[in-house]
Amino acid sequence: MNVKEIQLSPTTKVASAYLNKDADLLSFFEYDYEEQTTYLSRYEYLRNRTYNRAGLVDALTKYNEHLVHCEKTLTQIERLKDPNSVVVVTGQQPGLLTGPLYTVYKALTVINLAKEQERLLGIPVVPIFWVAGEDHDFLEVNHLFIQENEALIKHQLMDQLDDLKTPLSERPIDVDITTKWIEDVFSSMQETNFTKELLEIVTSLLKSSTNYSQFFSQLMAWIFKEEGLILLDSADTNIRKIESSMFSLLIEENEAIQKAFLIQGQEIAKLNFGTPIEPNEENTNLFIIDGGQRHRIDRVDEVTFVANEKKYTKHDLVSIAQYAPEKLSNNVVTRPIMQEFLLPVLAFVGGPGEIAYWSTLKKAFETVEMKMPPIVPRLSLTLLEQKHLDWLGKKGINIEDALSLSLTKMRDDWYEQQKTWDIEKVANQVKAQIVEIHEPLRQIAEQLDETSKKLAAKNIKILIDQVEFLHQKLERQQKEKYKYELLKYDALQQVTLPNQKPQERIYNIFQFLNLYGFSLLDDIKEQDLTINVYHKVIEI
């Protein structure tokens, strides 16, 4: 297994500017993640803050001890009792079978960064994965893509719960329906020596789960069982109890927080970085769980709020925060603030989209007298077999182009250089000549009557269609000579840029584990994957 670092632009303009250290954009962030002095400074800042470590350890223990593979995780959790300990954190919605590859890469990044900073700072640094179980967008996470032969197939799970506002941590997972879906997914993969055992592991972990969030956590705990990755479900009632006072503050200061966010968002937009988070003046950046469903809370005036057509006073919401915090939920603006309140965050690891929305939050953090943590870009990886790399070399295509440009266009350009006859050009010339020769007949038909006019139009169309039929037939025959080379372009396109998107955003880790075995992840973990601006191409 070899690793090659290449320059590849992130998928968002903000992330690209961030990695390239655009001075204007960096003013919206608190720290330079590449400087080691950042982590020393951040650690000193954290030492002067207080956290409910006892409550946090208790809540994390209760959640993680229900995961099948939790032994090393529970040891990591115990380390949080040390007042000098800090965390590196990342997060994601709980996707099926862990979702896209980048979810696993996020976890790998926090594990690597935690180990590195523990060595450099000489203090306990533990990795935490924030499972966004409070999210309710089931349609965003209820599917994955599998490459089947030459096609990319979407496998979507449809459960029996019609409503789409139930948080994923509360959305019951139907074991029978999900088992059938998992079996369908695995049956669509190439059967290997690993398929049967992998399927058994996944279905076994499913049976140990009661909701989608827990199933996700079970799988992540299994994948990272040797590293002791800590799973934190944002909708966990024990976590919610610790967050009670911060929910109260977020309600009291919701107008000031939203104003700070809107101002910074406008400043970002003026620099032509777009609007990473859609602005809305009435949004309190909080949700309420009502009847098991998650509804956004909007501000009507200073003391009146509305959610799901129900009115609440500020006093009502503060009382809920104090006595029933499990009924409240954060959004993309307040979740980072809540994370900062709950955890001693040495650094947050995010992808291009997250870097974009964090760029709007510095002033919001300052509103509640907090400092935004260092934002570290997650590892960005592409997995390629040696045969893929060899073929690219044979064609003179560098890896950067293969991962950023369309191999389909390269295929067409290559074919244009190889083919003997320009059949399309000849066919177009023949069509033009037929139209010209046929013109006198059409003129006579138009002068005779309407029926003759229509007949002439139909006749010329038949002639042109016959030429086009022959054109396509001859083109296919000519292409047949280069069939296998053309198919290689298409096959590699599906590996590198499926659906014209990065591999890590489309494919799922289990397709690769099925092909290359359980040791694949161990081999990847053993690589020296430096956290920097470069994209990593890993030969597998």
Secondary structure as a PSIPRED ss2 file (coil, helix, strand):
# PSIPRED VFORMAT (PSIPRED V4.0)

   1 M C   1.000  0.000  0.000
   2 N C   1.000  0.000  0.000
   3 V E   0.000  0.000  1.000
   4 K E   0.000  0.000  1.000
   5 E E   0.000  0.000  1.000
   6 I E   0.000  0.000  1.000
   7 Q C   1.000  0.000  0.000
   8 L C   1.000  0.000  0.000
   9 S C   1.000  0.000  0.000
  10 P C   1.000  0.000  0.000
  11 T C   1.000  0.000  0.000
  12 T C   1.000  0.000  0.000
  13 K H   0.000  1.000  0.000
  14 V H   0.000  1.000  0.000
  15 A H   0.000  1.000  0.000
  16 S H   0.000  1.000  0.000
  17 A H   0.000  1.000  0.000
  18 Y H   0.000  1.000  0.000
  19 L H   0.000  1.000  0.000
  20 N C   1.000  0.000  0.000
  21 K C   1.000  0.000  0.000
  22 D C   1.000  0.000  0.000
  23 A H   0.000  1.000  0.000
  24 D H   0.000  1.000  0.000
  25 L H   0.000  1.000  0.000
  26 L H   0.000  1.000  0.000
  27 S C   1.000  0.000  0.000
  28 F C   1.000  0.000  0.000
  29 F C   1.000  0.000  0.000
  30 E C   1.000  0.000  0.000
  31 Y C   1.000  0.000  0.000
  32 D C   1.000  0.000  0.000
  33 Y C   1.000  0.000  0.000
  34 E C   1.000  0.000  0.000
  35 E C   1.000  0.000  0.000
  36 Q H   0.000  1.000  0.000
  37 T H   0.000  1.000  0.000
  38 T H   0.000  1.000  0.000
  39 Y H   0.000  1.000  0.000
  40 L H   0.000  1.000  0.000
  41 S H   0.000  1.000  0.000
  42 R H   0.000  1.000  0.000
  43 Y H   0.000  1.000  0.000
  44 E H   0.000  1.000  0.000
  45 Y H   0.000  1.000  0.000
  46 L H   0.000  1.000  0.000
  47 R H   0.000  1.000  0.000
  48 N C   1.000  0.000  0.000
  49 R C   1.000  0.000  0.000
  50 T C   1.000  0.000  0.000
  51 Y C   1.000  0.000  0.000
  52 N C   1.000  0.000  0.000
  53 R H   0.000  1.000  0.000
  54 A H   0.000  1.000  0.000
  55 G H   0.000  1.000  0.000
  56 L H   0.000  1.000  0.000
  57 V H   0.000  1.000  0.000
  58 D H   0.000  1.000  0.000
  59 A H   0.000  1.000  0.000
  60 L H   0.000  1.000  0.000
  61 T H   0.000  1.000  0.000
  62 K H   0.000  1.000  0.000
  63 Y H   0.000  1.000  0.000
  64 N H   0.000  1.000  0.000
  65 E C   1.000  0.000  0.000
  66 H C   1.000  0.000  0.000
  67 L C   1.000  0.000  0.000
  68 V C   1.000  0.000  0.000
  69 H C   1.000  0.000  0.000
  70 C C   1.000  0.000  0.000
  71 E H   0.000  1.000  0.000
  72 K H   0.000  1.000  0.000
  73 T H   0.000  1.000  0.000
  74 L H   0.000  1.000  0.000
  75 T H   0.000  1.000  0.000
  76 Q H   0.000  1.000  0.000
  77 I H   0.000  1.000  0.000
  78 E H   0.000  1.000  0.000
  79 R H   0.000  1.000  0.000
  80 L H   0.000  1.000  0.000
  81 K H   0.000  1.000  0.000
  82 D C   1.000  0.000  0.000
  83 P C   1.000  0.000  0.000
  84 N C   1.000  0.000  0.000
  85 S C   1.000  0.000  0.000
  86 V E   0.000  0.000  1.000
  87 V E   0.000  0.000  1.000
  88 V E   0.000  0.000  1.000
  89 V E   0.000  0.000  1.000
  90 T E   0.000  0.000  1.000
  91 G E   0.000  0.000  1.000
  92 Q E   0.000  0.000  1.000
  93 Q C   1.000  0.000  0.000
  94 P C   1.000  0.000  0.000
  95 G C   1.000  0.000  0.000
  96 L H   0.000  1.000  0.000
  97 L H   0.000  1.000  0.000
  98 T H   0.000  1.000  0.000
  99 G C   1.000  0.000  0.000
 100 P E   0.000  0.000  1.000
 101 L H   0.000  1.000  0.000
 102 Y H   0.000  1.000  0.000
 103 T H   0.000  1.000  0.000
 104 V H   0.000  1.000  0.000
 105 Y H   0.000  1.000  0.000
 106 K H   0.000  1.000  0.000
 107 A H   0.000  1.000  0.000
 108 L H   0.000  1.000  0.000
 109 T H   0.000  1.000  0.000
 110 V H   0.000  1.000  0.000
 111 I H   0.000  1.000  0.000
 112 N H   0.000  1.000  0.000
 113 L H   0.000  1.000  0.000
 114 A H   0.000  1.000  0.000
 115 K H   0.000  1.000  0.000
 116 E H   0.000  1.000  0.000
 117 Q H   0.000  1.000  0.000
 118 E H   0.000  1.000  0.000
 119 R H   0.000  1.000  0.000
 120 L H   0.000  1.000  0.000
 121 L H   0.000  1.000  0.000
 122 G C   1.000  0.000  0.000
 123 I C   1.000  0.000  0.000
 124 P C   1.000  0.000  0.000
 125 V E   0.000  0.000  1.000
 126 V E   0.000  0.000  1.000
 127 P E   0.000  0.000  1.000
 128 I E   0.000  0.000  1.000
 129 F E   0.000  0.000  1.000
 130 W E   0.000  0.000  1.000
 131 V E   0.000  0.000  1.000
 132 A C   1.000  0.000  0.000
 133 G C   1.000  0.000  0.000
 134 E C   1.000  0.000  0.000
 135 D C   1.000  0.000  0.000
 136 H C   1.000  0.000  0.000
 137 D C   1.000  0.000  0.000
 138 F H   0.000  1.000  0.000
 139 L H   0.000  1.000  0.000
 140 E H   0.000  1.000  0.000
 141 V H   0.000  1.000  0.000
 142 N C   1.000  0.000  0.000
 143 H E   0.000  0.000  1.000
 144 L E   0.000  0.000  1.000
 145 F E   0.000  0.000  1.000
 146 I E   0.000  0.000  1.000
 147 Q E   0.000  0.000  1.000
 148 E E   0.000  0.000  1.000
 149 N C   1.000  0.000  0.000
 150 E C   1.000  0.000  0.000
 151 A E   0.000  0.000  1.000
 152 L E   0.000  0.000  1.000
 153 I E   0.000  0.000  1.000
 154 K E   0.000  0.000  1.000
 155 H E   0.000  0.000  1.000
 156 Q E   0.000  0.000  1.000
 157 L C   1.000  0.000  0.000
 158 M C   1.000  0.000  0.000
 159 D C   1.000  0.000  0.000
 160 Q C   1.000  0.000  0.000
 161 L C   1.000  0.000  0.000
 162 D C   1.000  0.000  0.000
 163 D C   1.000  0.000  0.000
 164 L C   1.000  0.000  0.000
 165 K C   1.000  0.000  0.000
 166 T C   1.000  0.000  0.000
 167 P C   1.000  0.000  0.000
 168 L C   1.000  0.000  0.000
 169 S C   1.000  0.000  0.000
 170 E C   1.000  0.000  0.000
 171 R C   1.000  0.000  0.000
 172 P E   0.000  0.000  1.000
 173 I C   1.000  0.000  0.000
 174 D C   1.000  0.000  0.000
 175 V H   0.000  1.000  0.000
 176 D H   0.000  1.000  0.000
 177 I H   0.000  1.000  0.000
 178 T H   0.000  1.000  0.000
 179 T H   0.000  1.000  0.000
 180 K H   0.000  1.000  0.000
 181 W H   0.000  1.000  0.000
 182 I H   0.000  1.000  0.000
 183 E H   0.000  1.000  0.000
 184 D H   0.000  1.000  0.000
 185 V H   0.000  1.000  0.000
 186 F H   0.000  1.000  0.000
 187 S H   0.000  1.000  0.000
 188 S C   1.000  0.000  0.000
 189 M C   1.000  0.000  0.000
 190 Q C   1.000  0.000  0.000
 191 E C   1.000  0.000  0.000
 192 T C   1.000  0.000  0.000
 193 N C   1.000  0.000  0.000
 194 F C   1.000  0.000  0.000
 195 T H   0.000  1.000  0.000
 196 K H   0.000  1.000  0.000
 197 E H   0.000  1.000  0.000
 198 L H   0.000  1.000  0.000
 199 L H   0.000  1.000  0.000
 200 E H   0.000  1.000  0.000
 201 I H   0.000  1.000  0.000
 202 V H   0.000  1.000  0.000
 203 T H   0.000  1.000  0.000
 204 S H   0.000  1.000  0.000
 205 L H   0.000  1.000  0.000
 206 L H   0.000  1.000  0.000
 207 K H   0.000  1.000  0.000
 208 S C   1.000  0.000  0.000
 209 S C   1.000  0.000  0.000
 210 T C   1.000  0.000  0.000
 211 N E   0.000  0.000  1.000
 212 Y H   0.000  1.000  0.000
 213 S H   0.000  1.000  0.000
 214 Q H   0.000  1.000  0.000
 215 F H   0.000  1.000  0.000
 216 F H   0.000  1.000  0.000
 217 S H   0.000  1.000  0.000
 218 Q H   0.000  1.000  0.000
 219 L H   0.000  1.000  0.000
 220 M H   0.000  1.000  0.000
 221 A H   0.000  1.000  0.000
 222 W H   0.000  1.000  0.000
 223 I H   0.000  1.000  0.000
 224 F C   1.000  0.000  0.000
 225 K C   1.000  0.000  0.000
 226 E C   1.000  0.000  0.000
 227 E C   1.000  0.000  0.000
 228 G C   1.000  0.000  0.000
 229 L C   1.000  0.000  0.000
 230 I E   0.000  0.000  1.000
 231 L E   0.000  0.000  1.000
 232 L E   0.000  0.000  1.000
 233 D E   0.000  0.000  1.000
 234 S C   1.000  0.000  0.000
 235 A C   1.000  0.000  0.000
 236 D C   1.000  0.000  0.000
 237 T H   0.000  1.000  0.000
 238 N H   0.000  1.000  0.000
 239 I H   0.000  1.000  0.000
 240 R H   0.000  1.000  0.000
 241 K H   0.000  1.000  0.000
 242 I H   0.000  1.000  0.000
 243 E C   1.000  0.000  0.000
 244 S H   0.000  1.000  0.000
 245 S H   0.000  1.000  0.000
 246 M H   0.000  1.000  0.000
 247 F H   0.000  1.000  0.000
 248 S H   0.000  1.000  0.000
 249 L H   0.000  1.000  0.000
 250 L H   0.000  1.000  0.000
 251 I H   0.000  1.000  0.000
 252 E H   0.000  1.000  0.000
 253 E C   1.000  0.000  0.000
 254 N H   0.000  1.000  0.000
 255 E H   0.000  1.000  0.000
 256 A H   0.000  1.000  0.000
 257 I H   0.000  1.000  0.000
 258 Q H   0.000  1.000  0.000
 259 K H   0.000  1.000  0.000
 260 A H   0.000  1.000  0.000
 261 F H   0.000  1.000  0.000
 262 L H   0.000  1.000  0.000
 263 I H   0.000  1.000  0.000
 264 Q H   0.000  1.000  0.000
 265 G H   0.000  1.000  0.000
 266 Q H   0.000  1.000  0.000
 267 E H   0.000  1.000  0.000
 268 I H   0.000  1.000  0.000
 269 A H   0.000  1.000  0.000
 270 K H   0.000  1.000  0.000
 271 L C   1.000  0.000  0.000
 272 N C   1.000  0.000  0.000
 273 F C   1.000  0.000  0.000
 274 G C   1.000  0.000  0.000
 275 T C   1.000  0.000  0.000
 276 P C   1.000  0.000  0.000
 277 I C   1.000  0.000  0.000
 278 E C   1.000  0.000  0.000
 279 P C   1.000  0.000  0.000
 280 N C   1.000  0.000  0.000
 281 E C   1.000  0.000  0.000
 282 E C   1.000  0.000  0.000
 283 N E   0.000  0.000  1.000
 284 T E   0.000  0.000  1.000
 285 N E   0.000  0.000  1.000
 286 L E   0.000  0.000  1.000
 287 F E   0.000  0.000  1.000
 288 I E   0.000  0.000  1.000
 289 I E   0.000  0.000  1.000
 290 D E   0.000  0.000  1.000
 291 G C   1.000  0.000  0.000
 292 G C   1.000  0.000  0.000
 293 Q E   0.000  0.000  1.000
 294 R E   0.000  0.000  1.000
 295 H E   0.000  0.000  1.000
 296 R E   0.000  0.000  1.000
 297 I E   0.000  0.000  1.000
 298 D E   0.000  0.000  1.000
 299 R E   0.000  0.000  1.000
 300 V C   1.000  0.000  0.000
 301 D C   1.000  0.000  0.000
 302 E C   1.000  0.000  0.000
 303 V C   1.000  0.000  0.000
 304 T E   0.000  0.000  1.000
 305 F E   0.000  0.000  1.000
 306 V E   0.000  0.000  1.000
 307 A E   0.000  0.000  1.000
 308 N C   1.000  0.000  0.000
 309 E C   1.000  0.000  0.000
 310 K E   0.000  0.000  1.000
 311 K E   0.000  0.000  1.000
 312 Y E   0.000  0.000  1.000
 313 T E   0.000  0.000  1.000
 314 K H   0.000  1.000  0.000
 315 H H   0.000  1.000  0.000
 316 D H   0.000  1.000  0.000
 317 L H   0.000  1.000  0.000
 318 V H   0.000  1.000  0.000
 319 S H   0.000  1.000  0.000
 320 I H   0.000  1.000  0.000
 321 A H   0.000  1.000  0.000
 322 Q H   0.000  1.000  0.000
 323 Y H   0.000  1.000  0.000
 324 A C   1.000  0.000  0.000
 325 P H   0.000  1.000  0.000
 326 E H   0.000  1.000  0.000
 327 K H   0.000  1.000  0.000
 328 L E   0.000  0.000  1.000
 329 S E   0.000  0.000  1.000
 330 N E   0.000  0.000  1.000
 331 N C   1.000  0.000  0.000
 332 V C   1.000  0.000  0.000
 333 V C   1.000  0.000  0.000
 334 T H   0.000  1.000  0.000
 335 R H   0.000  1.000  0.000
 336 P H   0.000  1.000  0.000
 337 I H   0.000  1.000  0.000
 338 M H   0.000  1.000  0.000
 339 Q H   0.000  1.000  0.000
 340 E H   0.000  1.000  0.000
 341 F H   0.000  1.000  0.000
 342 L H   0.000  1.000  0.000
 343 L C   1.000  0.000  0.000
 344 P C   1.000  0.000  0.000
 345 V E   0.000  0.000  1.000
 346 L E   0.000  0.000  1.000
 347 A E   0.000  0.000  1.000
 348 F E   0.000  0.000  1.000
 349 V E   0.000  0.000  1.000
 350 G E   0.000  0.000  1.000
 351 G C   1.000  0.000  0.000
 352 P H   0.000  1.000  0.000
 353 G H   0.000  1.000  0.000
 354 E H   0.000  1.000  0.000
 355 I H   0.000  1.000  0.000
 356 A H   0.000  1.000  0.000
 357 Y H   0.000  1.000  0.000
 358 W H   0.000  1.000  0.000
 359 S C   1.000  0.000  0.000
 360 T C   1.000  0.000  0.000
 361 L C   1.000  0.000  0.000
 362 K H   0.000  1.000  0.000
 363 K H   0.000  1.000  0.000
 364 A H   0.000  1.000  0.000
 365 F H   0.000  1.000  0.000
 366 E H   0.000  1.000  0.000
 367 T H   0.000  1.000  0.000
 368 V C   1.000  0.000  0.000
 369 E C   1.000  0.000  0.000
 370 M C   1.000  0.000  0.000
 371 K C   1.000  0.000  0.000
 372 M C   1.000  0.000  0.000
 373 P C   1.000  0.000  0.000
 374 P C   1.000  0.000  0.000
 375 I E   0.000  0.000  1.000
 376 V E   0.000  0.000  1.000
 377 P E   0.000  0.000  1.000
 378 R C   1.000  0.000  0.000
 379 L C   1.000  0.000  0.000
 380 S C   1.000  0.000  0.000
 381 L E   0.000  0.000  1.000
 382 T E   0.000  0.000  1.000
 383 L E   0.000  0.000  1.000
 384 L E   0.000  0.000  1.000
 385 E C   1.000  0.000  0.000
 386 Q H   0.000  1.000  0.000
 387 K H   0.000  1.000  0.000
 388 H H   0.000  1.000  0.000
 389 L H   0.000  1.000  0.000
 390 D H   0.000  1.000  0.000
 391 W H   0.000  1.000  0.000
 392 L H   0.000  1.000  0.000
 393 G H   0.000  1.000  0.000
 394 K H   0.000  1.000  0.000
 395 K H   0.000  1.000  0.000
 396 G C   1.000  0.000  0.000
 397 I C   1.000  0.000  0.000
 398 N C   1.000  0.000  0.000
 399 I H   0.000  1.000  0.000
 400 E H   0.000  1.000  0.000
 401 D H   0.000  1.000  0.000
 402 A H   0.000  1.000  0.000
 403 L H   0.000  1.000  0.000
 404 S H   0.000  1.000  0.000
 405 L C   1.000  0.000  0.000
 406 S C   1.000  0.000  0.000
 407 L H   0.000  1.000  0.000
 408 T H   0.000  1.000  0.000
 409 K H   0.000  1.000  0.000
 410 M H   0.000  1.000  0.000
 411 R H   0.000  1.000  0.000
 412 D H   0.000  1.000  0.000
 413 D H   0.000  1.000  0.000
 414 W H   0.000  1.000  0.000
 415 Y H   0.000  1.000  0.000
 416 E H   0.000  1.000  0.000
 417 Q H   0.000  1.000  0.000
 418 Q H   0.000  1.000  0.000
 419 K C   1.000  0.000  0.000
 420 T C   1.000  0.000  0.000
 421 W C   1.000  0.000  0.000
 422 D C   1.000  0.000  0.000
 423 I H   0.000  1.000  0.000
 424 E H   0.000  1.000  0.000
 425 K H   0.000  1.000  0.000
 426 V H   0.000  1.000  0.000
 427 A H   0.000  1.000  0.000
 428 N H   0.000  1.000  0.000
 429 Q H   0.000  1.000  0.000
 430 V H   0.000  1.000  0.000
 431 K H   0.000  1.000  0.000
 432 A H   0.000  1.000  0.000
 433 Q H   0.000  1.000  0.000
 434 I H   0.000  1.000  0.000
 435 V H   0.000  1.000  0.000
 436 E H   0.000  1.000  0.000
 437 I H   0.000  1.000  0.000
 438 H H   0.000  1.000  0.000
 439 E H   0.000  1.000  0.000
 440 P H   0.000  1.000  0.000
 441 L H   0.000  1.000  0.000
 442 R H   0.000  1.000  0.000
 443 Q H   0.000  1.000  0.000
 444 I H   0.000  1.000  0.000
 445 A H   0.000  1.000  0.000
 446 E H   0.000  1.000  0.000
 447 Q H   0.000  1.000  0.000
 448 L H   0.000  1.000  0.000
 449 D C   1.000  0.000  0.000
 450 E H   0.000  1.000  0.000
 451 T H   0.000  1.000  0.000
 452 S H   0.000  1.000  0.000
 453 K H   0.000  1.000  0.000
 454 K H   0.000  1.000  0.000
 455 L H   0.000  1.000  0.000
 456 A H   0.000  1.000  0.000
 457 A H   0.000  1.000  0.000
 458 K H   0.000  1.000  0.000
 459 N H   0.000  1.000  0.000
 460 I H   0.000  1.000  0.000
 461 K H   0.000  1.000  0.000
 462 I H   0.000  1.000  0.000
 463 L H   0.000  1.000  0.000
 464 I H   0.000  1.000  0.000
 465 D H   0.000  1.000  0.000
 466 Q H   0.000  1.000  0.000
 467 V H   0.000  1.000  0.000
 468 E H   0.000  1.000  0.000
 469 F H   0.000  1.000  0.000
 470 L H   0.000  1.000  0.000
 471 H H   0.000  1.000  0.000
 472 Q H   0.000  1.000  0.000
 473 K H   0.000  1.000  0.000
 474 L H   0.000  1.000  0.000
 475 E H   0.000  1.000  0.000
 476 R H   0.000  1.000  0.000
 477 Q H   0.000  1.000  0.000
 478 Q H   0.000  1.000  0.000
 479 K H   0.000  1.000  0.000
 480 E H   0.000  1.000  0.000
 481 K C   1.000  0.000  0.000
 482 Y C   1.000  0.000  0.000
 483 K H   0.000  1.000  0.000
 484 Y H   0.000  1.000  0.000
 485 E H   0.000  1.000  0.000
 486 L H   0.000  1.000  0.000
 487 L H   0.000  1.000  0.000
 488 K H   0.000  1.000  0.000
 489 Y H   0.000  1.000  0.000
 490 D H   0.000  1.000  0.000
 491 A H   0.000  1.000  0.000
 492 L H   0.000  1.000  0.000
 493 Q H   0.000  1.000  0.000
 494 Q H   0.000  1.000  0.000
 495 V H   0.000  1.000  0.000
 496 T H   0.000  1.000  0.000
 497 L C   1.000  0.000  0.000
 498 P H   0.000  1.000  0.000
 499 N H   0.000  1.000  0.000
 500 Q H   0.000  1.000  0.000
 501 K C   1.000  0.000  0.000
 502 P C   1.000  0.000  0.000
 503 Q H   0.000  1.000  0.000
 504 E H   0.000  1.000  0.000
 505 R H   0.000  1.000  0.000
 506 I H   0.000  1.000  0.000
 507 Y C   1.000  0.000  0.000
 508 N E   0.000  0.000  1.000
 509 I H   0.000  1.000  0.000
 510 F H   0.000  1.000  0.000
 511 Q H   0.000  1.000  0.000
 512 F H   0.000  1.000  0.000
 513 L H   0.000  1.000  0.000
 514 N H   0.000  1.000  0.000
 515 L H   0.000  1.000  0.000
 516 Y H   0.000  1.000  0.000
 517 G C   1.000  0.000  0.000
 518 F C   1.000  0.000  0.000
 519 S H   0.000  1.000  0.000
 520 L H   0.000  1.000  0.000
 521 L H   0.000  1.000  0.000
 522 D H   0.000  1.000  0.000
 523 D H   0.000  1.000  0.000
 524 I H   0.000  1.000  0.000
 525 K H   0.000  1.000  0.000
 526 E C   1.000  0.000  0.000
 527 Q C   1.000  0.000  0.000
 528 D C   1.000  0.000  0.000
 529 L C   1.000  0.000  0.000
 530 T C   1.000  0.000  0.000
 531 I C   1.000  0.000  0.000
 532 N C   1.000  0.000  0.000
 533 V C   1.000  0.000  0.000
 534 Y C   1.000  0.000  0.000
 535 H E   0.000  0.000  1.000
 536 K E   0.000  0.000  1.000
 537 V E   0.000  0.000  1.000
 538 I E   0.000  0.000  1.000
 539 E E   0.000  0.000  1.000
 540 I C   1.000  0.000  0.000
